[in-house]
Amino acid sequence: MRTGELLELYKQGTRDFRQQDLTNNSFMGQDLSGVNLSGSDIRGTDFTNAILQDANFTGVTAGLLPAQKSIILIASVMASLLLGGLAGWVDALVELEFHNSDGFGGIAPSISSKWIVLIIMLVFGYVAQRYGVGAGFSTFIVALVVAVVGAFVTTSFVSIAAAIVIAITIVAFIAVVTTIIVILSLTTALSNSINAGAIVLAAFTPVFTLVAVPSAGESAVVLAIVVTLLSAYISWYAYLGDDRHAGLRAIAAGFATRQGTNFQGADLTNADFSQARLKGANFNDAILNRTRITKAVYASSTV
C-alpha cells in the first residue's frame, strides 16, 4: 500500500491497516492519530513530525530494508579498505623516520626512542578504552607541548622531544583511524548485525599489513593489531551502550537510521510498540509520553 492510498482511506474514516506492506513510504507531518498498523512492515518509512497519538504499532517491523543494509555494509567495507591503505602509508612514513639518518630535521632518534613511542601508545590505548578516544588523544596534546618546550630549553632533550613528536604522530593517527573504524563497524552492527560490524573490523588488519609491510616493515603488523584490537574493544562496549563511548555510538546510530524507519519529532503519545522489531529505527526528539514498548526489540534504535 502506498502513501496516497492509505491517506485517502484514513480521511474516509478507515483506521485499520493491519498486516500491510508500507515499506519506503513517507507520512512526514501527517496526522494519523489512532491508526492501527499492527503487524505491518514499515521499514524505510518516514514518520518525521507525524502525529501518531494512540497509534497501534504492535508487532511491526521497522528499520532498514535488506538492500539498504547491503549498501551500508559495502560502503563501510570499502572505506575500511581505503583506511587500511592510508594506515600503511602513515606507518611507512613513521618507520622511515626511525631508519633515516636525517630523521626529523637532522635529528636521528636512538633505539631507546622506540620505547618512548611504545609506552605512549600503551598509555593512549589504556586511556582510550577507559575514558574514550577523545580523552586519550587530548592527553597527548599536553605531551606534545611539553616536548616542544623542552626542546627549546635544553639541547639534551631534543632527541627525546623528537621521539615524543613521532609518538604523537602515531597516536593522532591511531585516534583518527580508530574513531573512523569504530563508527563504520558500529554503523553496520546497528543497522544489520554484530557479524556485519565484525566484517568491517576484520577487513582492516590484512589490508593494512599487505600495504604497509613491504615499505614499513614488521612494525606495520603491530600497529595494525593495536588499531584493530582497540577498535574492536571500543566498538563492542559502544554497541552495548557504554556511556564512555556514547558520542561514537550516537554518530554511528545516526548513519544507521538515516534511511531506516524515522519517527524523529513524531508525537507518539499513547502509541503501542509492544513486540515490535524496532532495531535501526530513529526516535530522536519524538514525544514518547506513555508510549508502550513491552517486549519490543529496540536495543539498536536511537532515542
N, C-alpha and C positions, 0 to 999 in steps of 0.2 A: 504494500500500500504506500502511495506517495503522499507528500505533504498536502497538496491541494485537495485530494480526495478525503483525507482524514479531517481537515479543517472544515470542509463543506458539510460532512456528516455531523461534525461536532456542532456547527451552527444550527443544524436541523434538530438538535436535541440528543443525538446519539452520544453515549459516554463509554460504551463497552467496545473496546478494541483489543480484546484478549487474543494471545497467540498470533500476533501479526508480525510480518517482516517489515520493520521500519528502518532498516539499515540505511545509512548515508542520507537521512532526511534532515531538514532544518526547520525547527519550530522556534527560532530565535524571537524573543519578545512576545510570543503568543500567549493568550490566556486559555489554559487547558485545565482549569480547576475541576477536580472531581473525575478526571479521565481515568479509565481503567485500562492499563497497558500490561496487565499481569501476564507473565509468560512470553512476552514479545521479545524480539531481537532488536535492540536499539543501538547496536554497535555502530560507531561513526556518526551518530545522530547528535545534532546541535540543539540544546535547550537553553542556550545562553539568555539570561534575563527573562525567561519564561515564567509565567505564574502557574504553578503546579500544586496549589493548595489542595489537600485531601486526595491527591492522585494516588493511584494504586500501581506500584511498580513491583509487586511481589513476583519473585521468580524470573525477572527479566535478565537478559544477557547484555551487559554493557561492555565498553572498552573498544579495542581495535579489531578491525577485520583482519583475516589471515594475510591478505595482500599488503595491508599497511604494516603489519608486524614484519613481514619479509623485507619490505623496503627499509625499515629502521635497522633490521639486523644486517642487511647487506651494506648499508651506508656506514654502520658502526664498524664492521669488519674492515671495510676499505680504509676508513680513517685510521683504524688501528695499524694496518699495514703501512700506511704512509708515515705514521708516527714512529714505527719501527725503523724505517729508513732514516728518518730525521735523527732518531736516537743514535744510530750507528755513526752518522756524520759527526754529531756532537762529541761522542765518545772518542772517535778517531782524532778529533781536534785536541781534546784534552790530553790524550795519550801521547800525541806528538810533542806537546809542551814538556812532558816529563823526559822524553828521549832526545829532544832537540838541545844541542849545546847552547843555543842562544836563549832558549827559554822565554820568559816574559820580559821583554825589554833588556835582554842581555843577562838576565838572572837565571841561573840553572839550579832549580830546586834539587836538593840532595835526596837520597833514598829515604831518609827519615821524614821527608815532606809527605811521602805517600801515607805514612802512619797518621799524620795530621789530617789528611783528607779522609782516611778511613774512619778515624774517630769522629770527625764532624758528620760524616754520612750516617754513622751509627746513632749519634745523638739526634740527628734530624729524624731518622726513622722512628726512634722512640717517641719523640715529641709529637710527630705527625700522627702516629697511631693512638697516642694517649690523648692529645688535645686537638687534633685536626691538622690538615696540611698547612693552613694559613698560619697557625701558631708556630709550626715547625719552621716555616720559611722566615717569618719575622724574627725568629731567634738569631738567624744568621746575618740579618741586616746589621745587627749590633756587632757581630764578629767581624764583618767586613769593615765597619767604621774603625774598630779597634786596630785592625791590621794596617789600614792605610795610615792612621795617625802614628802608629808605632814605627812604620817605615820612615816617616819623616823625622821622628825623634832620634832614632839610632840606626846606624848602618848595619849593626849586628842583627837587627830584627828584620832586615829586608827579605832574606830568604824565607823566613817563617811567614812574613806577610804575603809573599808570592804564593806560598803553599796554601794559605788561607783563601786567597783570591781564587785559586784553582778550585778549592773545595767549595767555595760559594758558587762558582760557575756550575759545578756538578750538582750541588744541592738545588740551585734555582732550576736547572734543567729537570731534575727528578720531581721537584714540586709541580712544575707545569705539566709534565707528561703524566705524572701520577693523577693529577686532577682531571686531565682530559680522559685518560683511560678509565678512571672511576666513573665519570659521567657517562661514557659510552657503554660500559658494561652494565651500569645501573639502568640506563635507558632501555636496553634490550631486556634486562631482567624484569623490570617493572611492566613493560608492555607485552612481554612474551613469557619468559620463564627464566629460572635460575640457570638452566643449561645454556640458554642463548647468551646470557651475560658471561658465562664461563668461556664460551667460544671466542668472544672478543678478547678476553684476557689471554687465552691460550694462543691467539694469533700473534700476540706481541713478541713473546720471547724468541721463537725460531726466526722470525724475520729480522728482528734486532740483531741477533747473533750472526745470521747469514751475511748481513750487510756490513756489520761493524768489525767482525773478527779479522778479515783479510788486511784491513788497514790499521785497526786499533789494537789487535792482539787479545790476549786472554782476559783483560780487564772488561772487555765488552760483555763477556758471558756473566761476569759477576754483577755488572751494572744492570744487565737485563733481568737477572734473577731478583736483584734488590727491588727494582721498579715493579716487577710482576707480583712479588710477594706482598709488597706494601699496598699495591693497588687492590689485590685480592682481599687483604685484611680489611681495608677501609670500605671496599665495596660491600662486603658481607655485612659488616656492622651498620653501614648506612642503610642497606636493604632492610635490616631488622628494626630500623628506626632509632638508632643510637643518636642522641642529641649532639654529640661531639661532631658528627658529620651531617647535621641537618641541612646545612647550606647546599652541600653537594647533592643530597637526596632531592631537595626541592628543585634544583636545576634539572636533574635527570627526570624527575616526575613531570616537570613542565613539558619537556620534549616528548616523553612517553604518552602524555594525554592530549597533546596538541591536536591530533587527528582522531582521537577517540571520542567516546560519549562525553559531551560537555554540558555540565549543569552550572557553569560559572554564573554567579549573580542571580540564579533562579530562586524563586520563592517556593520552598519545599515544605512549608508548614503543614504538619499532619500527614505528610506523604508517607507511604509504606513501602520500604525496600526489603521486607523480610524475604530471606532465602534468595536474594538477588545475587547475580555474579557481577560485581562492580569493579573488578580488577582493571585498572587503567582508566577509570572514569575521573573526571575533573569536577570537584565540588568547591573550588576556590570562591570565596565571597558569597556562597549560597546561603540562603536563610534556612536553617535547619531546626526550627522550633518544633519540638515534639515529633520530629521525624523518626520513624522506626526502621531499624536496620537489623532486626533479630535474625541471627544465623546467616547474615549476608557475608559474602566473600568480598572484602573491600580493602584488604591489607595494603595493596599497592596503589590505591586511589589517592588523589591529592585532595586534601580538605583544608 
